[in-house]
């Protein structure tokens, strides 16, 4: 089972989200593959392998930005995310938002709001100006990645 999920994960996340031929209108081949994966296997197994893929295969800002867009597109924020701060911290650790703000902030914010909101870790009605770039939990995770303590 894990091998099947791993193979599907590698296929899904090796796609270039920004390529004009990626899931053109009416032909959502990759999205359908992601949905089939989620129907066949437990979410907890899938999300663990998606995390592993991010941590082991996405080193450059461009690779992480591509992963983040694919993750959001495939519905990666629709279920429980174990250790969400470690996950979000890795994205922020690899992507300098000062340099890649235009390319990365919106997708990073969407993932953070979806994951943290889904897990009741933030409440936008109490904090309508929440900014994931200022979240101390995420920033602490970034420091752990920088110091290699994860």
C-alpha positions, 0 to 999 in steps of 0.5 A: 500500500505505501509503495502505491501511495509513494508512486502516486505521490511522486507522479503528482508532485513531479508535475509543473503546476505552472506549465500551460499543459498542466490540467488544461480546462476540461482535462483535470487528469492530475486532479482526478488522480489525486482524488482517486488516491484519496478514495483508495487509501487512508488520508493519514497514510497519504498526508505522511507521504506528502510531507515526506515528499516535501521534506526530501524532494523540494529544496529550492524555492521554486520546487517548494512553491510548485509543491505548495500550489499542487498541494492546495490544488489536490486538496491537501488542506481538506484533511487533518495535517499532522504537525502543521507548524513543522509543515508550514515552517518548512515552506517558509524556511525554503522560500524567502518571502521577501524575494518570492512574495508575489509568487508564493505568499497567496498560496502559503497564506491559503494553505496556512489559513486552511490547515490551521483553521481546519484544526482550530489552531486559529480563529479568524473571527477573533483575529481577523488580521492573522498573518502566517508570516507573523505566527510565532509557532510557524516562525519557531518551526522555521528556526528549528529547520534552520538549526536542524533540530527537526 
